[in-house]
Amino acid sequence: MARTESQYSAEPADPDRYTATNDRMYTRFARLYDTVVKALPVWRRWLSRAVPEIRGPRVLEVSFGTGWLLTQYAGRYRTDGIDLNSKLTGIARRNLAKAGLSADLRQGRVEELPYPDATFDTVVNTMAFTGYPDGAAAAAELARVLKPGGRLVLIDINFPSDGNRRGTALVEHVWKRLGDLIRDTPALLADAGLDVDVEEIGGWGSVQLYVATKPAA
Ligand SMILES: C[S@@+](CC[C@H](N)C(=O)[O-])C[C@H]1O[C@@H](n2cnc3c(N)ncnc32)[C@H](O)[C@@H]1O
């Protein structure tokens, strides 16, 4: 069964309100989020799939949360990170310090990344794209900061391509109810000028890895 347009989420009418509501939730549950990511093998297994796809020397992680994934690769590259939530950013800084690693972490929004065009060889983005209120704007900004030939390594939720019942139920009854906005991510990344490869990596096809390359100039 193919996905239909009607299964995808509409963008929120008030993007600032959507983001502010999510941000309050992340502030409230920041410590719990850190504990869950560290304790949940399946979450770490999904995020780990990004690591072999990363190419340096310059890497940016957008929406790093509590920074578990940063601790898996920051030692190997010149790494920057940006996340909207100040409490999560503080926890990520502490997690990196505990691991004896460093990265230039800032607080900021995916919609206005404070980096010049064509800065990074890889941009990493996990479990965050479906929480942005404007998918096209986010995709364009993620693509803007990539060097020609650079790649966006994005892991997030979508409908399984074969329409299987379990994966579809996870999307409809778990992720959408948590407020995630399910979109035609490959189409949005292609519209941002990227060449997209998709792999279904878990959750009965509902957790997907996108490696989206910016064509060389
Ligand atoms: C579900 S968490 C994912 C965290 C981490 N990447 C992971 O995979 O566990 C979503 C993250 O997106 C961040 N975020 C939400 N809206 C954002 C925005 N507009 N700009 C940048 N980061 C944002 C949140 O603060 C949070 O850290």
The ligand as an SDF file (V2000), in Angstrom:
LIG
                    3D

 27 29  0  0  0  0  0  0  0  0999 V2000
   13.4940   14.4700   19.6870 C   0  0  0  0  0  0  0  0  0  0  0  0
   14.8260   15.5730   20.0630 S   0  0  0  0  0  0  0  0  0  0  0  0
   16.1690   14.7710   19.1970 C   0  0  0  0  0  0  0  0  0  0  0  0
   17.4860   14.9430   19.8980 C   0  0  0  0  0  0  0  0  0  0  0  0
   18.6250   14.0810   19.3560 C   0  0  0  0  0  0  0  0  0  0  0  0
   19.0210   14.5020   18.0230 N   0  0  0  0  0  0  0  0  0  0  0  0
   18.2470   12.6130   19.3430 C   0  0  0  0  0  0  0  0  0  0  0  0
   18.1850   12.0200   18.2650 O   0  0  0  0  0  0  0  0  0  0  0  0
   17.9920   12.0580   20.4250 O   0  0  0  0  0  0  0  0  0  0  0  0
   14.5030   16.9900   19.0480 C   0  0  0  0  0  0  0  0  0  0  0  0
   15.5210   18.1040   19.2260 C   0  0  0  0  0  0  0  0  0  0  0  0
   15.2260   19.1530   18.2910 O   0  0  0  0  0  0  0  0  0  0  0  0
   15.4690   20.4000   18.9230 C   0  0  0  0  0  0  0  0  0  0  0  0
   14.7040   21.4400   18.1880 N   0  0  0  0  0  0  0  0  0  0  0  0
   13.3680   21.5770   18.1360 C   0  0  0  0  0  0  0  0  0  0  0  0
   13.0250   22.6190   17.3490 N   0  0  0  0  0  0  0  0  0  0  0  0
   14.1940   23.1590   16.8950 C   0  0  0  0  0  0  0  0  0  0  0  0
   14.5130   24.2500   16.0450 C   0  0  0  0  0  0  0  0  0  0  0  0
   13.5560   25.0010   15.5000 N   0  0  0  0  0  0  0  0  0  0  0  0
   15.8160   24.5120   15.7940 N   0  0  0  0  0  0  0  0  0  0  0  0
   16.7990   23.7390   16.3450 C   0  0  0  0  0  0  0  0  0  0  0  0
   16.5570   22.6970   17.1550 N   0  0  0  0  0  0  0  0  0  0  0  0
   15.2690   22.4040   17.4330 C   0  0  0  0  0  0  0  0  0  0  0  0
   15.0040   20.1770   20.3540 C   0  0  0  0  0  0  0  0  0  0  0  0
   15.4940   21.1350   21.2400 O   0  0  0  0  0  0  0  0  0  0  0  0
   15.5180   18.7700   20.6060 C   0  0  0  0  0  0  0  0  0  0  0  0
   16.8460   18.7800   21.0760 O   0  0  0  0  0  0  0  0  0  0  0  0
  1  2  1  0
  2  3  1  0
  2 10  1  0
  3  4  1  0
  4  5  1  0
  5  6  1  0
  5  7  1  0
  7  8  2  0
  7  9  1  0
 10 11  1  0
 11 12  1  0
 11 26  1  0
 12 13  1  0
 13 14  1  0
 13 24  1  0
 14 15  1  0
 14 23  1  0
 15 16  2  0
 16 17  1  0
 17 18  1  0
 17 23  2  0
 18 19  1  0
 18 20  2  0
 20 21  1  0
 21 22  2  0
 22 23  1  0
 24 25  1  0
 24 26  1  0
 26 27  1  0
M  CHG  2   2   1   9  -1
M  END
$$$$
